[in-house]
Amino acid sequence: MASTPKGPQKARIEYYIDKQVYDQFVRICSQHTYAPQIVVERLMKKFIETGQM
């Protein structure tokens, strides 16, 4: 019996962020047609790889 490969696992994170900062971040992401979660994931990946932002 063949099995299908598992999809990517996702984790939910919850942090308290200043409302103004969050709203501005989401607004800028939408102006540049970026998804906010993709931006955050890439920043996390870059931080893990380099140890700096």
LUMRO-184879 format. One record per atom (N, C-alpha, C): residue in one letter; x, y, z. Coordinates in Angstrom, 3 decimals, padded with zeros to 6 digits. Layout:
N
(site 'a' (X Y Z)) ...
END
This chain:
53
(site 'm' (000.826 -001.176 000.000)) (site 'm' (000.000 000.000 000.000)) (site 'm' (000.879 001.252 000.000)) (site 'a' (000.624 002.140 -000.922)) (site 'a' (001.394 003.379 -001.002)) (site 'a' (000.781 004.437 -000.082)) (site 's' (001.655 005.175 000.552)) (site 's' (001.160 006.255 001.406)) (site 's' (001.559 007.601 000.802)) (site 't' (000.763 008.589 001.103)) (site 't' (001.072 009.924 000.592)) (site 't' (002.042 010.614 001.549)) (site 'p' (002.949 011.416 001.021)) (site 'p' (003.892 012.107 001.906)) (site 'p' (003.157 013.129 002.775)) (site 'k' (003.659 013.297 003.978)) (site 'k' (003.046 014.261 004.881)) (site 'k' (003.331 015.671 004.392)) (site 'g' (002.370 016.547 004.585)) (site 'g' (002.535 017.943 004.217)) (site 'g' (003.388 018.660 005.253)) (site 'p' (003.740 019.892 004.970)) (site 'p' (004.547 020.640 005.939)) (site 'p' (003.764 020.876 007.222)) (site 'q' (004.450 020.715 008.333)) (site 'q' (003.796 020.944 009.614)) (site 'q' (003.868 022.417 009.945)) (site 'k' (002.818 022.924 010.543)) (site 'k' (002.756 024.331 010.908)) (site 'k' (002.605 024.448 012.416)) (site 'a' (003.122 025.511 012.964)) (site 'a' (002.991 025.791 014.388)) (site 'a' (002.309 027.140 014.553)) (site 'r' (001.466 027.235 015.524)) (site 'r' (000.790 028.496 015.794)) (site 'r' (001.553 029.214 016.903)) (site 'i' (001.890 030.477 016.662)) (site 'i' (002.572 031.251 017.688)) (site 'i' (001.673 032.402 018.109)) (site 'e' (001.724 032.707 019.365)) (site 'e' (000.923 033.808 019.882)) (site 'e' (001.819 034.718 020.709)) (site 'y' (001.906 035.960 020.288)) (site 'y' (002.674 036.969 020.998)) (site 'y' (001.839 038.230 021.091)) (site 'y' (002.096 038.992 022.104)) (site 'y' (001.437 040.277 022.234)) (site 'y' (002.277 041.324 021.525)) (site 'i' (001.685 041.968 020.526)) (site 'i' (002.377 042.952 019.707)) (site 'i' (001.567 044.242 019.763)) (site 'd' (002.279 045.356 019.815)) (site 'd' (001.628 046.654 019.822)) (site 'd' (000.693 046.761 018.616)) (site 'k' (-000.544 047.169 018.844)) (site 'k' (-001.563 047.216 017.793)) (site 'k' (-001.145 048.108 016.628)) (site 'q' (-000.557 049.277 016.914)) (site 'q' (-000.126 050.166 015.840)) (site 'q' (000.950 049.529 014.974)) (site 'v' (001.908 048.876 015.605)) (site 'v' (002.994 048.223 014.867)) (site 'v' (002.431 047.097 014.001)) (site 'y' (001.531 046.294 014.560)) (site 'y' (000.935 045.189 013.815)) (site 'y' (000.134 045.707 012.623)) (site 'd' (-000.696 046.711 012.854)) (site 'd' (-001.518 047.251 011.763)) (site 'd' (-000.653 047.820 010.644)) (site 'q' (000.413 048.509 011.009)) (site 'q' (001.305 049.077 009.998)) (site 'q' (002.015 047.962 009.220)) (site 'f' (002.452 046.926 009.923)) (site 'f' (003.112 045.778 009.283)) (site 'f' (002.181 045.112 008.273)) (site 'v' (000.954 044.853 008.677)) (site 'v' (-000.008 044.196 007.784)) (site 'v' (-000.328 045.100 006.594)) (site 'r' (-000.456 046.391 006.829)) (site 'r' (-000.747 047.335 005.754)) (site 'r' (000.385 047.350 004.728)) (site 'i' (001.608 047.408 005.196)) (site 'i' (002.756 047.424 004.281)) (site 'i' (002.865 046.109 003.527)) (site 'c' (002.637 045.000 004.200)) (site 'c' (002.672 043.697 003.524)) (site 'c' (001.633 043.643 002.402)) (site 's' (000.434 044.134 002.677)) (site 's' (-000.605 044.076 001.655)) (site 's' (-000.308 045.021 000.500)) (site 'q' (000.354 046.146 000.759)) (site 'q' (000.718 047.065 -000.324)) (site 'q' (001.731 046.431 -001.266)) (site 'h' (002.597 045.578 -000.723)) (site 'h' (003.625 044.927 -001.536)) (site 'h' (003.227 043.511 -001.931)) (site 't' (001.980 043.156 -001.703)) (site 't' (001.406 041.830 -002.003)) (site 't' (002.183 040.684 -001.360)) (site 'y' (002.649 040.898 -000.130)) (site 'y' (003.281 039.835 000.648)) (site 'y' (002.288 039.336 001.683)) (site 'a' (002.370 038.069 002.002)) (site 'a' (001.581 037.521 003.101)) (site 'a' (002.389 037.702 004.383)) (site 'p' (001.801 038.289 005.427)) (site 'p' (002.554 038.543 006.663)) (site 'p' (003.231 037.298 007.232)) (site 'q' (002.563 036.140 007.178)) (site 'q' (003.171 034.942 007.750)) (site 'q' (004.411 034.506 006.981)) (site 'i' (004.445 034.768 005.684)) (site 'i' (005.626 034.426 004.884)) (site 'i' (006.797 035.321 005.274)) (site 'v' (006.531 036.605 005.495)) (site 'v' (007.583 037.531 005.904)) (site 'v' (008.163 037.094 007.245)) (site 'v' (007.295 036.743 008.176)) (site 'v' (007.746 036.314 009.506)) (site 'v' (008.552 035.022 009.402)) (site 'e' (008.068 034.061 008.609)) (site 'e' (008.791 032.799 008.447)) (site 'e' (010.186 033.027 007.867)) (site 'r' (010.295 033.901 006.872)) (site 'r' (011.604 034.168 006.261)) (site 'r' (012.539 034.865 007.238)) (site 'l' (012.006 035.795 008.036)) (site 'l' (012.836 036.449 009.042)) (site 'l' (013.327 035.444 010.079)) (site 'm' (012.459 034.524 010.502)) (site 'm' (012.859 033.492 011.462)) (site 'm' (013.951 032.609 010.860)) (site 'k' (013.761 032.200 009.609)) (site 'k' (014.745 031.339 008.948)) (site 'k' (016.096 032.052 008.833)) (site 'k' (016.066 033.343 008.452)) (site 'k' (017.301 034.114 008.333)) (site 'k' (017.989 034.232 009.686)) (site 'f' (017.217 034.452 010.739)) (site 'f' (017.775 034.571 012.076)) (site 'f' (018.421 033.265 012.515)) (site 'i' (017.776 032.144 012.217)) (site 'i' (018.327 030.834 012.585)) (site 'i' (019.643 030.594 011.849)) (site 'e' (019.688 030.950 010.570)) (site 'e' (020.880 030.701 009.765)) (site 'e' (022.057 031.614 010.129)) (site 't' (021.774 032.888 010.378)) (site 't' (022.850 033.850 010.570)) (site 't' (023.028 034.293 012.020)) (site 'g' (021.996 034.146 012.820)) (site 'g' (022.058 034.596 014.198)) (site 'g' (021.836 036.083 014.354)) (site 'q' (021.460 036.736 013.289)) (site 'q' (021.172 038.171 013.361)) (site 'q' (020.043 038.518 012.404)) (site 'm' (019.467 039.657 012.594)) (site 'm' (018.342 040.089 011.753)) (site 'm' (018.798 040.762 010.507)) 
END
